[in-house]
Amino acid sequence: MEDYIINVGKVEEWQMIRDIPSLDETFQRAKRVLVGGGTVVLERVQGDGTSYRFDEFTNLEDFEAYRRNVYKYL
């Protein structure tokens, strides 16, 4: 199964504008990938278009902690 990549810049944008449906959809997709044995990767895109991966999740417990942290600021 392919990695599911979450663009952290988009997550931060959705937090600022309180776009909860977009956050919910992203996290539901990520959870399905984890349940299927895949990896969820956090990626940040630079201003010049390059991106770098800075974290990844391979289990639901760690991912749920990240998800709760995102929703905590809404």
N, CA, C, O and CB atoms as a CASP TS submission, in Angstrom:
PFRMAT TS
TARGET T0000
AUTHOR 0000-0000-0000
METHOD Language model
MODEL 1
PARENT N/A
ATOM      1  N   MET     1       0.839  -1.180   0.000  1.00  0.00           N
ATOM      2  CA  MET     1       0.000   0.000   0.000  1.00  0.00           C
ATOM      3  C   MET     1       0.887   1.247   0.000  1.00  0.00           C
ATOM      4  O   MET     1       1.924   1.282   0.662  1.00  0.00           O
ATOM      5  CB  MET     1      -0.956  -0.004   1.220  1.00  0.00           C
ATOM      6  N   GLU     2       0.475   2.247  -0.734  1.00  0.00           N
ATOM      7  CA  GLU     2       1.239   3.487  -0.822  1.00  0.00           C
ATOM      8  C   GLU     2       1.078   4.320   0.447  1.00  0.00           C
ATOM      9  O   GLU     2       0.099   4.193   1.181  1.00  0.00           O
ATOM     10  CB  GLU     2       0.800   4.297  -2.044  1.00  0.00           C
ATOM     11  N   ASP     3       2.067   5.169   0.677  1.00  0.00           N
ATOM     12  CA  ASP     3       1.988   6.106   1.795  1.00  0.00           C
ATOM     13  C   ASP     3       0.876   7.118   1.532  1.00  0.00           C
ATOM     14  O   ASP     3       0.614   7.490   0.388  1.00  0.00           O
ATOM     15  CB  ASP     3       3.348   6.827   2.010  1.00  0.00           C
ATOM     16  N   TYR     4       0.233   7.552   2.602  1.00  0.00           N
ATOM     17  CA  TYR     4      -0.730   8.641   2.509  1.00  0.00           C
ATOM     18  C   TYR     4      -0.015   9.885   3.023  1.00  0.00           C
ATOM     19  O   TYR     4       0.435   9.920   4.168  1.00  0.00           O
ATOM     20  CB  TYR     4      -2.057   8.338   3.330  1.00  0.00           C
ATOM     21  N   ILE     5       0.086  10.896   2.181  1.00  0.00           N
ATOM     22  CA  ILE     5       0.849  12.089   2.523  1.00  0.00           C
ATOM     23  C   ILE     5      -0.108  13.200   2.941  1.00  0.00           C
ATOM     24  O   ILE     5      -1.044  13.539   2.218  1.00  0.00           O
ATOM     25  CB  ILE     5       1.731  12.542   1.333  1.00  0.00           C
ATOM     26  N   ILE     6       0.144  13.754   4.110  1.00  0.00           N
ATOM     27  CA  ILE     6      -0.629  14.883   4.613  1.00  0.00           C
ATOM     28  C   ILE     6       0.236  16.130   4.501  1.00  0.00           C
ATOM     29  O   ILE     6       1.323  16.201   5.075  1.00  0.00           O
ATOM     30  CB  ILE     6      -1.098  14.648   6.092  1.00  0.00           C
ATOM     31  N   ASN     7      -0.256  17.102   3.758  1.00  0.00           N
ATOM     32  CA  ASN     7       0.421  18.385   3.621  1.00  0.00           C
ATOM     33  C   ASN     7       0.089  19.213   4.862  1.00  0.00           C
ATOM     34  O   ASN     7      -1.041  19.672   5.030  1.00  0.00           O
ATOM     35  CB  ASN     7      -0.009  19.129   2.298  1.00  0.00           C
ATOM     36  N   VAL     8       1.079  19.397   5.720  1.00  0.00           N
ATOM     37  CA  VAL     8       0.851  20.081   6.992  1.00  0.00           C
ATOM     38  C   VAL     8       0.459  21.536   6.780  1.00  0.00           C
ATOM     39  O   VAL     8      -0.277  22.087   7.600  1.00  0.00           O
ATOM     40  CB  VAL     8       2.098  20.003   7.865  1.00  0.00           C
ATOM     41  N   GLY     9       0.912  22.166   5.732  1.00  0.00           N
ATOM     42  CA  GLY     9       0.513  23.535   5.433  1.00  0.00           C
ATOM     43  C   GLY     9      -0.988  23.641   5.223  1.00  0.00           C
ATOM     44  O   GLY     9      -1.616  24.600   5.672  1.00  0.00           O
ATOM     45  N   LYS    10      -1.570  22.650   4.535  1.00  0.00           N
ATOM     46  CA  LYS    10      -3.021  22.641   4.329  1.00  0.00           C
ATOM     47  C   LYS    10      -3.756  22.417   5.649  1.00  0.00           C
ATOM     48  O   LYS    10      -4.786  23.041   5.903  1.00  0.00           O
ATOM     49  CB  LYS    10      -3.413  21.552   3.313  1.00  0.00           C
ATOM     50  N   VAL    11      -3.227  21.529   6.486  1.00  0.00           N
ATOM     51  CA  VAL    11      -3.844  21.284   7.790  1.00  0.00           C
ATOM     52  C   VAL    11      -3.855  22.571   8.603  1.00  0.00           C
ATOM     53  O   VAL    11      -4.865  22.899   9.225  1.00  0.00           O
ATOM     54  CB  VAL    11      -3.096  20.165   8.556  1.00  0.00           C
ATOM     55  N   GLU    12      -2.756  23.295   8.605  1.00  0.00           N
ATOM     56  CA  GLU    12      -2.683  24.562   9.337  1.00  0.00           C
ATOM     57  C   GLU    12      -3.654  25.592   8.765  1.00  0.00           C
ATOM     58  O   GLU    12      -4.275  26.351   9.508  1.00  0.00           O
ATOM     59  CB  GLU    12      -1.255  25.115   9.300  1.00  0.00           C
ATOM     60  N   GLU    13      -3.778  25.610   7.452  1.00  0.00           N
ATOM     61  CA  GLU    13      -4.730  26.518   6.804  1.00  0.00           C
ATOM     62  C   GLU    13      -6.157  26.179   7.218  1.00  0.00           C
ATOM     63  O   GLU    13      -6.941  27.066   7.556  1.00  0.00           O
ATOM     64  CB  GLU    13      -4.591  26.448   5.269  1.00  0.00           C
ATOM     65  N   TRP    14      -6.488  24.889   7.189  1.00  0.00           N
ATOM     66  CA  TRP    14      -7.829  24.461   7.572  1.00  0.00           C
ATOM     67  C   TRP    14      -8.106  24.764   9.039  1.00  0.00           C
ATOM     68  O   TRP    14      -9.240  25.074   9.404  1.00  0.00           O
ATOM     69  CB  TRP    14      -8.008  22.970   7.302  1.00  0.00           C
ATOM     70  N   GLN    15      -7.083  24.677   9.878  1.00  0.00           N
ATOM     71  CA  GLN    15      -7.256  25.038  11.288  1.00  0.00           C
ATOM     72  C   GLN    15      -7.622  26.525  11.408  1.00  0.00           C
ATOM     73  O   GLN    15      -8.538  26.889  12.146  1.00  0.00           O
ATOM     74  CB  GLN    15      -5.960  24.729  12.096  1.00  0.00           C
ATOM     75  N   MET    16      -6.901  27.367  10.680  1.00  0.00           N
ATOM     76  CA  MET    16      -7.123  28.808  10.776  1.00  0.00           C
ATOM     77  C   MET    16      -8.516  29.211  10.328  1.00  0.00           C
ATOM     78  O   MET    16      -9.129  30.097  10.924  1.00  0.00           O
ATOM     79  CB  MET    16      -6.098  29.543   9.955  1.00  0.00           C
ATOM     80  N   ILE    17      -9.023  28.565   9.277  1.00  0.00           N
ATOM     81  CA  ILE    17     -10.352  28.926   8.771  1.00  0.00           C
ATOM     82  C   ILE    17     -11.449  28.009   9.313  1.00  0.00           C
ATOM     83  O   ILE    17     -12.611  28.108   8.919  1.00  0.00           O
ATOM     84  CB  ILE    17     -10.357  28.883   7.249  1.00  0.00           C
ATOM     85  N   ARG    18     -11.056  27.117  10.223  1.00  0.00           N
ATOM     86  CA  ARG    18     -11.986  26.174  10.867  1.00  0.00           C
ATOM     87  C   ARG    18     -12.754  25.327   9.845  1.00  0.00           C
ATOM     88  O   ARG    18     -13.971  25.167   9.938  1.00  0.00           O
ATOM     89  CB  ARG    18     -12.979  26.940  11.748  1.00  0.00           C
ATOM     90  N   ASP    19     -12.016  24.792   8.875  1.00  0.00           N
ATOM     91  CA  ASP    19     -12.613  23.920   7.854  1.00  0.00           C
ATOM     92  C   ASP    19     -12.595  22.481   8.380  1.00  0.00           C
ATOM     93  O   ASP    19     -11.772  21.662   7.969  1.00  0.00           O
ATOM     94  CB  ASP    19     -11.838  24.030   6.480  1.00  0.00           C
ATOM     95  N   ILE    20     -13.501  22.203   9.277  1.00  0.00           N
ATOM     96  CA  ILE    20     -13.540  20.903   9.929  1.00  0.00           C
ATOM     97  C   ILE    20     -13.860  19.771   8.951  1.00  0.00           C
ATOM     98  O   ILE    20     -13.280  18.694   9.088  1.00  0.00           O
ATOM     99  CB  ILE    20     -14.561  20.920  11.045  1.00  0.00           C
ATOM    100  N   PRO    21     -14.753  19.956   7.967  1.00  0.00           N
ATOM    101  CA  PRO    21     -15.006  18.856   7.017  1.00  0.00           C
ATOM    102  C   PRO    21     -13.738  18.417   6.261  1.00  0.00           C
ATOM    103  O   PRO    21     -13.540  17.223   6.038  1.00  0.00           O
ATOM    104  CB  PRO    21     -16.075  19.283   6.009  1.00  0.00           C
ATOM    105  N   SER    22     -12.894  19.356   5.873  1.00  0.00           N
ATOM    106  CA  SER    22     -11.658  18.987   5.171  1.00  0.00           C
ATOM    107  C   SER    22     -10.710  18.236   6.093  1.00  0.00           C
ATOM    108  O   SER    22     -10.067  17.270   5.682  1.00  0.00           O
ATOM    109  CB  SER    22     -10.962  20.234   4.611  1.00  0.00           C
ATOM    110  N   LEU    23     -10.626  18.686   7.344  1.00  0.00           N
ATOM    111  CA  LEU    23      -9.788  17.982   8.316  1.00  0.00           C
ATOM    112  C   LEU    23     -10.323  16.580   8.557  1.00  0.00           C
ATOM    113  O   LEU    23      -9.558  15.615   8.576  1.00  0.00           O
ATOM    114  CB  LEU    23      -9.717  18.762   9.642  1.00  0.00           C
ATOM    115  N   ASP    24     -11.632  16.461   8.740  1.00  0.00           N
ATOM    116  CA  ASP    24     -12.244  15.150   8.972  1.00  0.00           C
ATOM    117  C   ASP    24     -11.961  14.198   7.824  1.00  0.00           C
ATOM    118  O   ASP    24     -11.587  13.047   8.045  1.00  0.00           O
ATOM    119  CB  ASP    24     -13.750  15.290   9.169  1.00  0.00           C
ATOM    120  N   GLU    25     -12.138  14.674   6.604  1.00  0.00           N
ATOM    121  CA  GLU    25     -11.924  13.824   5.433  1.00  0.00           C
ATOM    122  C   GLU    25     -10.466  13.362   5.348  1.00  0.00           C
ATOM    123  O   GLU    25     -10.198  12.189   5.087  1.00  0.00           O
ATOM    124  CB  GLU    25     -12.316  14.576   4.151  1.00  0.00           C
ATOM    125  N   THR    26      -9.542  14.272   5.566  1.00  0.00           N
ATOM    126  CA  THR    26      -8.119  13.931   5.500  1.00  0.00           C
ATOM    127  C   THR    26      -7.765  12.888   6.554  1.00  0.00           C
ATOM    128  O   THR    26      -7.065  11.919   6.261  1.00  0.00           O
ATOM    129  CB  THR    26      -7.253  15.190   5.688  1.00  0.00           C
ATOM    130  N   PHE    27      -8.242  13.084   7.767  1.00  0.00           N
ATOM    131  CA  PHE    27      -7.910  12.151   8.841  1.00  0.00           C
ATOM    132  C   PHE    27      -8.610  10.807   8.670  1.00  0.00           C
ATOM    133  O   PHE    27      -8.060   9.778   9.062  1.00  0.00           O
ATOM    134  CB  PHE    27      -8.277  12.753  10.185  1.00  0.00           C
ATOM    135  N   GLN    28      -9.809  10.794   8.095  1.00  0.00           N
ATOM    136  CA  GLN    28     -10.480   9.520   7.835  1.00  0.00           C
ATOM    137  C   GLN    28      -9.720   8.713   6.783  1.00  0.00           C
ATOM    138  O   GLN    28      -9.550   7.503   6.926  1.00  0.00           O
ATOM    139  CB  GLN    28     -11.929   9.757   7.376  1.00  0.00           C
ATOM    140  N   ARG    29      -9.269   9.385   5.735  1.00  0.00           N
ATOM    141  CA  ARG    29      -8.481   8.694   4.701  1.00  0.00           C
ATOM    142  C   ARG    29      -7.182   8.146   5.289  1.00  0.00           C
ATOM    143  O   ARG    29      -6.780   7.017   5.008  1.00  0.00           O
ATOM    144  CB  ARG    29      -8.169   9.650   3.523  1.00  0.00           C
ATOM    145  N   ALA    30      -6.542   8.969   6.105  1.00  0.00           N
ATOM    146  CA  ALA    30      -5.287   8.538   6.719  1.00  0.00           C
ATOM    147  C   ALA    30      -5.515   7.315   7.609  1.00  0.00           C
ATOM    148  O   ALA    30      -4.717   6.378   7.602  1.00  0.00           O
ATOM    149  CB  ALA    30      -4.665   9.688   7.538  1.00  0.00           C
ATOM    150  N   LYS    31      -6.590   7.331   8.360  1.00  0.00           N
ATOM    151  CA  LYS    31      -6.890   6.208   9.243  1.00  0.00           C
ATOM    152  C   LYS    31      -7.120   4.924   8.447  1.00  0.00           C
ATOM    153  O   LYS    31      -6.674   3.851   8.854  1.00  0.00           O
ATOM    154  CB  LYS    31      -8.116   6.522  10.100  1.00  0.00           C
ATOM    155  N   ARG    32      -7.819   5.034   7.311  1.00  0.00           N
ATOM    156  CA  ARG    32      -8.042   3.855   6.460  1.00  0.00           C
ATOM    157  C   ARG    32      -6.726   3.289   5.948  1.00  0.00           C
ATOM    158  O   ARG    32      -6.563   2.073   5.860  1.00  0.00           O
ATOM    159  CB  ARG    32      -8.951   4.210   5.276  1.00  0.00           C
ATOM    160  N   VAL    33      -5.787   4.170   5.609  1.00  0.00           N
ATOM    161  CA  VAL    33      -4.479   3.707   5.132  1.00  0.00           C
ATOM    162  C   VAL    33      -3.749   2.969   6.254  1.00  0.00           C
ATOM    163  O   VAL    33      -3.158   1.915   6.020  1.00  0.00           O
ATOM    164  CB  VAL    33      -3.621   4.902   4.619  1.00  0.00           C
ATOM    165  N   LEU    34      -3.788   3.511   7.463  1.00  0.00           N
ATOM    166  CA  LEU    34      -3.125   2.854   8.592  1.00  0.00           C
ATOM    167  C   LEU    34      -3.744   1.496   8.896  1.00  0.00           C
ATOM    168  O   LEU    34      -3.028   0.524   9.136  1.00  0.00           O
ATOM    169  CB  LEU    34      -3.191   3.738   9.829  1.00  0.00           C
ATOM    170  N   VAL    35      -5.065   1.429   8.885  1.00  0.00           N
ATOM    171  CA  VAL    35      -5.744   0.162   9.149  1.00  0.00           C
ATOM    172  C   VAL    35      -5.381  -0.868   8.076  1.00  0.00           C
ATOM    173  O   VAL    35      -5.287  -2.062   8.363  1.00  0.00           O
ATOM    174  CB  VAL    35      -7.276   0.369   9.203  1.00  0.00           C
ATOM    175  N   GLY    36      -5.179  -0.404   6.848  1.00  0.00           N
ATOM    176  CA  GLY    36      -4.799  -1.290   5.752  1.00  0.00           C
ATOM    177  C   GLY    36      -3.322  -1.661   5.732  1.00  0.00           C
ATOM    178  O   GLY    36      -2.873  -2.373   4.834  1.00  0.00           O
ATOM    179  N   GLY    37      -2.563  -1.182   6.716  1.00  0.00           N
ATOM    180  CA  GLY    37      -1.156  -1.552   6.800  1.00  0.00           C
ATOM    181  C   GLY    37      -0.205  -0.545   6.182  1.00  0.00           C
ATOM    182  O   GLY    37       0.990  -0.821   6.079  1.00  0.00           O
ATOM    183  N   GLY    38      -0.690   0.600   5.774  1.00  0.00           N
ATOM    184  CA  GLY    38       0.161   1.619   5.154  1.00  0.00           C
ATOM    185  C   GLY    38       0.759   2.572   6.174  1.00  0.00           C
ATOM    186  O   GLY    38       0.647   2.380   7.384  1.00  0.00           O
ATOM    187  N   THR    39       1.394   3.600   5.645  1.00  0.00           N
ATOM    188  CA  THR    39       2.062   4.612   6.453  1.00  0.00           C
ATOM    189  C   THR    39       1.489   5.979   6.118  1.00  0.00           C
ATOM    190  O   THR    39       1.227   6.283   4.954  1.00  0.00           O
ATOM    191  CB  THR    39       3.593   4.587   6.223  1.00  0.00           C
ATOM    192  N   VAL    40       1.296   6.804   7.144  1.00  0.00           N
ATOM    193  CA  VAL    40       0.860   8.178   6.961  1.00  0.00           C
ATOM    194  C   VAL    40       2.072   9.069   7.183  1.00  0.00           C
ATOM    195  O   VAL    40       2.748   8.976   8.208  1.00  0.00           O
ATOM    196  CB  VAL    40      -0.316   8.550   7.934  1.00  0.00           C
ATOM    197  N   VAL    41       2.342   9.940   6.205  1.00  0.00           N
ATOM    198  CA  VAL    41       3.522  10.789   6.235  1.00  0.00           C
ATOM    199  C   VAL    41       3.098  12.252   6.357  1.00  0.00           C
ATOM    200  O   VAL    41       2.191  12.704   5.658  1.00  0.00           O
ATOM    201  CB  VAL    41       4.388  10.571   4.970  1.00  0.00           C
ATOM    202  N   LEU    42       3.761  12.983   7.248  1.00  0.00           N
ATOM    203  CA  LEU    42       3.553  14.430   7.343  1.00  0.00           C
ATOM    204  C   LEU    42       4.620  15.109   6.502  1.00  0.00           C
ATOM    205  O   LEU    42       5.811  14.823   6.634  1.00  0.00           O
ATOM    206  CB  LEU    42       3.605  14.927   8.833  1.00  0.00           C
ATOM    207  N   GLU    43       4.178  16.011   5.637  1.00  0.00           N
ATOM    208  CA  GLU    43       5.071  16.646   4.682  1.00  0.00           C
ATOM    209  C   GLU    43       4.810  18.151   4.675  1.00  0.00           C
ATOM    210  O   GLU    43       3.664  18.594   4.749  1.00  0.00           O
ATOM    211  CB  GLU    43       4.885  16.045   3.263  1.00  0.00           C
ATOM    212  N   ARG    44       5.873  18.916   4.586  1.00  0.00           N
ATOM    213  CA  ARG    44       5.750  20.372   4.489  1.00  0.00           C
ATOM    214  C   ARG    44       6.285  20.797   3.127  1.00  0.00           C
ATOM    215  O   ARG    44       7.362  20.371   2.709  1.00  0.00           O
ATOM    216  CB  ARG    44       6.523  21.096   5.655  1.00  0.00           C
ATOM    217  N   VAL    45       5.513  21.651   2.436  1.00  0.00           N
ATOM    218  CA  VAL    45       5.901  22.155   1.124  1.00  0.00           C
ATOM    219  C   VAL    45       6.506  23.543   1.309  1.00  0.00           C
ATOM    220  O   VAL    45       5.898  24.416   1.928  1.00  0.00           O
ATOM    221  CB  VAL    45       4.678  22.197   0.142  1.00  0.00           C
ATOM    222  N   GLN    46       7.696  23.738   0.775  1.00  0.00           N
ATOM    223  CA  GLN    46       8.394  25.014   0.850  1.00  0.00           C
ATOM    224  C   GLN    46       7.820  25.992  -0.171  1.00  0.00           C
ATOM    225  O   GLN    46       7.053  25.603  -1.052  1.00  0.00           O
ATOM    226  CB  GLN    46       9.903  24.819   0.620  1.00  0.00           C
ATOM    227  N   GLY    47       8.192  27.243  -0.048  1.00  0.00           N
ATOM    228  CA  GLY    47       7.735  28.275  -0.975  1.00  0.00           C
ATOM    229  C   GLY    47       8.197  28.046  -2.404  1.00  0.00           C
ATOM    230  O   GLY    47       7.529  28.468  -3.348  1.00  0.00           O
ATOM    231  N   ASP    48       9.335  27.379  -2.572  1.00  0.00           N
ATOM    232  CA  ASP    48       9.856  27.130  -3.917  1.00  0.00           C
ATOM    233  C   ASP    48       9.292  25.849  -4.539  1.00  0.00           C
ATOM    234  O   ASP    48       9.689  25.454  -5.636  1.00  0.00           O
ATOM    235  CB  ASP    48      11.370  27.050  -3.875  1.00  0.00           C
ATOM    236  N   GLY    49       8.360  25.203  -3.822  1.00  0.00           N
ATOM    237  CA  GLY    49       7.713  24.008  -4.365  1.00  0.00           C
ATOM    238  C   GLY    49       8.320  22.696  -3.907  1.00  0.00           C
ATOM    239  O   GLY    49       7.726  21.637  -4.106  1.00  0.00           O
ATOM    240  N   THR    50       9.491  22.750  -3.298  1.00  0.00           N
ATOM    241  CA  THR    50      10.082  21.513  -2.791  1.00  0.00           C
ATOM    242  C   THR    50       9.379  21.109  -1.503  1.00  0.00           C
ATOM    243  O   THR    50       8.807  21.941  -0.799  1.00  0.00           O
ATOM    244  CB  THR    50      11.606  21.680  -2.555  1.00  0.00           C
ATOM    245  N   SER    51       9.432  19.845  -1.220  1.00  0.00           N
ATOM    246  CA  SER    51       8.782  19.361  -0.008  1.00  0.00           C
ATOM    247  C   SER    51       9.727  18.442   0.748  1.00  0.00           C
ATOM    248  O   SER    51      10.645  17.848   0.183  1.00  0.00           O
ATOM    249  CB  SER    51       7.466  18.630  -0.343  1.00  0.00           C
ATOM    250  N   TYR    52       9.469  18.348   2.034  1.00  0.00           N
ATOM    251  CA  TYR    52      10.248  17.408   2.835  1.00  0.00           C
ATOM    252  C   TYR    52       9.340  16.736   3.854  1.00  0.00           C
ATOM    253  O   TYR    52       8.424  17.342   4.412  1.00  0.00           O
ATOM    254  CB  TYR    52      11.426  18.124   3.542  1.00  0.00           C
ATOM    255  N   ARG    53       9.630  15.472   4.069  1.00  0.00           N
ATOM    256  CA  ARG    53       8.880  14.676   5.037  1.00  0.00           C
ATOM    257  C   ARG    53       9.568  14.836   6.394  1.00  0.00           C
ATOM    258  O   ARG    53      10.788  14.713   6.507  1.00  0.00           O
ATOM    259  CB  ARG    53       8.802  13.157   4.603  1.00  0.00           C
ATOM    260  N   PHE    54       8.764  15.111   7.418  1.00  0.00           N
ATOM    261  CA  PHE    54       9.389  15.289   8.716  1.00  0.00           C
ATOM    262  C   PHE    54       8.840  14.365   9.798  1.00  0.00           C
ATOM    263  O   PHE    54       9.363  14.342  10.912  1.00  0.00           O
ATOM    264  CB  PHE    54       9.230  16.698   9.147  1.00  0.00           C
ATOM    265  N   ASP    55       7.791  13.605   9.484  1.00  0.00           N
ATOM    266  CA  ASP    55       7.270  12.653  10.460  1.00  0.00           C
ATOM    267  C   ASP    55       6.429  11.621   9.727  1.00  0.00           C
ATOM    268  O   ASP    55       5.946  11.864   8.621  1.00  0.00           O
ATOM    269  CB  ASP    55       6.436  13.372  11.563  1.00  0.00           C
ATOM    270  N   GLU    56       6.262  10.473  10.357  1.00  0.00           N
ATOM    271  CA  GLU    56       5.398   9.446   9.777  1.00  0.00           C
ATOM    272  C   GLU    56       4.772   8.634  10.886  1.00  0.00           C
ATOM    273  O   GLU    56       5.310   8.537  11.990  1.00  0.00           O
ATOM    274  CB  GLU    56       6.184   8.531   8.814  1.00  0.00           C
ATOM    275  N   PHE    57       3.620   8.047  10.576  1.00  0.00           N
ATOM    276  CA  PHE    57       2.879   7.233  11.529  1.00  0.00           C
ATOM    277  C   PHE    57       2.642   5.860  10.911  1.00  0.00           C
ATOM    278  O   PHE    57       2.268   5.742   9.744  1.00  0.00           O
ATOM    279  CB  PHE    57       1.532   7.911  11.924  1.00  0.00           C
ATOM    280  N   THR    58       2.865   4.833  11.714  1.00  0.00           N
ATOM    281  CA  THR    58       2.599   3.478  11.263  1.00  0.00           C
ATOM    282  C   THR    58       1.613   2.767  12.180  1.00  0.00           C
ATOM    283  O   THR    58       1.258   1.612  11.946  1.00  0.00           O
ATOM    284  CB  THR    58       3.891   2.691  11.179  1.00  0.00           C
ATOM    285  N   ASN    59       1.168   3.471  13.234  1.00  0.00           N
ATOM    286  CA  ASN    59       0.176   2.861  14.130  1.00  0.00           C
ATOM    287  C   ASN    59      -0.888   3.889  14.488  1.00  0.00           C
ATOM    288  O   ASN    59      -0.650   5.096  14.451  1.00  0.00           O
ATOM    289  CB  ASN    59       0.852   2.307  15.417  1.00  0.00           C
ATOM    290  N   LEU    60      -2.056   3.386  14.831  1.00  0.00           N
ATOM    291  CA  LEU    60      -3.204   4.245  15.105  1.00  0.00           C
ATOM    292  C   LEU    60      -3.036   5.096  16.359  1.00  0.00           C
ATOM    293  O   LEU    60      -3.533   6.222  16.405  1.00  0.00           O
ATOM    294  CB  LEU    60      -4.438   3.407  15.237  1.00  0.00           C
ATOM    295  N   GLU    61      -2.352   4.585  17.367  1.00  0.00           N
ATOM    296  CA  GLU    61      -2.217   5.327  18.616  1.00  0.00           C
ATOM    297  C   GLU    61      -1.459   6.637  18.400  1.00  0.00           C
ATOM    298  O   GLU    61      -1.898   7.692  18.859  1.00  0.00           O
ATOM    299  CB  GLU    61      -1.503   4.470  19.667  1.00  0.00           C
ATOM    300  N   ASP    62      -0.335   6.573  17.711  1.00  0.00           N
ATOM    301  CA  ASP    62       0.453   7.779  17.448  1.00  0.00           C
ATOM    302  C   ASP    62      -0.318   8.748  16.545  1.00  0.00           C
ATOM    303  O   ASP    62      -0.297   9.961  16.755  1.00  0.00           O
ATOM    304  CB  ASP    62       1.804   7.407  16.801  1.00  0.00           C
ATOM    305  N   PHE    63      -0.990   8.195  15.547  1.00  0.00           N
ATOM    306  CA  PHE    63      -1.755   9.041  14.642  1.00  0.00           C
ATOM    307  C   PHE    63      -2.901   9.739  15.376  1.00  0.00           C
ATOM    308  O   PHE    63      -3.149  10.924  15.152  1.00  0.00           O
ATOM    309  CB  PHE    63      -2.299   8.213  13.478  1.00  0.00           C
ATOM    310  N   GLU    64      -3.596   9.017  16.243  1.00  0.00           N
ATOM    311  CA  GLU    64      -4.700   9.614  16.999  1.00  0.00           C
ATOM    312  C   GLU    64      -4.202  10.735  17.905  1.00  0.00           C
ATOM    313  O   GLU    64      -4.905  11.726  18.101  1.00  0.00           O
ATOM    314  CB  GLU    64      -5.418   8.545  17.833  1.00  0.00           C
ATOM    315  N   ALA    65      -3.010  10.594  18.456  1.00  0.00           N
ATOM    316  CA  ALA    65      -2.437  11.666  19.282  1.00  0.00           C
ATOM    317  C   ALA    65      -2.204  12.912  18.429  1.00  0.00           C
ATOM    318  O   ALA    65      -2.478  14.028  18.870  1.00  0.00           O
ATOM    319  CB  ALA    65      -1.105  11.205  19.943  1.00  0.00           C
ATOM    320  N   TYR    66      -1.701  12.724  17.214  1.00  0.00           N
ATOM    321  CA  TYR    66      -1.507  13.858  16.303  1.00  0.00           C
ATOM    322  C   TYR    66      -2.852  14.491  15.940  1.00  0.00           C
ATOM    323  O   TYR    66      -2.990  15.714  15.955  1.00  0.00           O
ATOM    324  CB  TYR    66      -0.765  13.404  15.022  1.00  0.00           C
ATOM    325  N   ARG    67      -3.828  13.666  15.619  1.00  0.00           N
ATOM    326  CA  ARG    67      -5.153  14.167  15.242  1.00  0.00           C
ATOM    327  C   ARG    67      -5.776  14.970  16.384  1.00  0.00           C
ATOM    328  O   ARG    67      -6.325  16.047  16.150  1.00  0.00           O
ATOM    329  CB  ARG    67      -6.078  12.999  14.849  1.00  0.00           C
ATOM    330  N   ARG    68      -5.698  14.462  17.610  1.00  0.00           N
ATOM    331  CA  ARG    68      -6.238  15.192  18.761  1.00  0.00           C
ATOM    332  C   ARG    68      -5.527  16.528  18.950  1.00  0.00           C
ATOM    333  O   ARG    68      -6.154  17.522  19.316  1.00  0.00           O
ATOM    334  CB  ARG    68      -6.114  14.347  20.035  1.00  0.00           C
ATOM    335  N   ASN    69      -4.232  16.549  18.703  1.00  0.00           N
ATOM    336  CA  ASN    69      -3.471  17.795  18.826  1.00  0.00           C
ATOM    337  C   ASN    69      -3.934  18.829  17.799  1.00  0.00           C
ATOM    338  O   ASN    69      -3.998  20.019  18.108  1.00  0.00           O
ATOM    339  CB  ASN    69      -1.971  17.521  18.657  1.00  0.00           C
ATOM    340  N   VAL    70      -4.253  18.391  16.590  1.00  0.00           N
ATOM    341  CA  VAL    70      -4.732  19.308  15.556  1.00  0.00           C
ATOM    342  C   VAL    70      -6.087  19.887  15.952  1.00  0.00           C
ATOM    343  O   VAL    70      -6.302  21.094  15.842  1.00  0.00           O
ATOM    344  CB  VAL    70      -4.832  18.588  14.192  1.00  0.00           C
ATOM    345  N   TYR    71      -6.996  19.041  16.409  1.00  0.00           N
ATOM    346  CA  TYR    71      -8.340  19.497  16.758  1.00  0.00           C
ATOM    347  C   TYR    71      -8.364  20.321  18.049  1.00  0.00           C
ATOM    348  O   TYR    71      -9.305  21.077  18.291  1.00  0.00           O
ATOM    349  CB  TYR    71      -9.266  18.304  16.897  1.00  0.00           C
ATOM    350  N   LYS    72      -7.342  20.173  18.860  1.00  0.00           N
ATOM    351  CA  LYS    72      -7.281  20.908  20.124  1.00  0.00           C
ATOM    352  C   LYS    72      -7.293  22.418  19.900  1.00  0.00           C
ATOM    353  O   LYS    72      -7.780  23.161  20.753  1.00  0.00           O
ATOM    354  CB  LYS    72      -6.031  20.510  20.905  1.00  0.00           C
ATOM    355  N   TYR    73      -6.771  22.879  18.779  1.00  0.00           N
ATOM    356  CA  TYR    73      -6.657  24.304  18.518  1.00  0.00           C
ATOM    357  C   TYR    73      -7.831  24.880  17.737  1.00  0.00           C
ATOM    358  O   TYR    73      -7.737  25.998  17.231  1.00  0.00           O
ATOM    359  CB  TYR    73      -5.395  24.572  17.779  1.00  0.00           C
ATOM    360  N   LEU    74      -8.926  24.150  17.628  1.00  0.00           N
ATOM    361  CA  LEU    74     -10.116  24.660  16.915  1.00  0.00           C
ATOM    362  C   LEU    74     -11.105  25.246  17.882  1.00  0.00           C
ATOM    363  O   LEU    74     -12.163  25.723  17.470  1.00  0.00           O
ATOM    364  CB  LEU    74     -10.789  23.551  16.099  1.00  0.00           C
TER
END
